[in-house]
């Protein structure tokens, strides 16, 4: 899989970032949220990730561009 950053709130790449993949999917880098702490049950292999609304909006705008 190859990742291409489409939205980030810093220039270093070591902060929350949204990527688009060569498989036509989206990968999110953010802060891990413990499912037990927020009362969510997740299937094996899934994770909760916290990112800012501004990052999500920026990613949506990037994805909408041709």
Secondary structure, 3 states (H helix, E strand, C coil): CCEEEEEECCCCCCCCEEEEECCCCEEEECEEECHHHHCCCCCCCCCEEECCHHHHHHHHHHHHCC
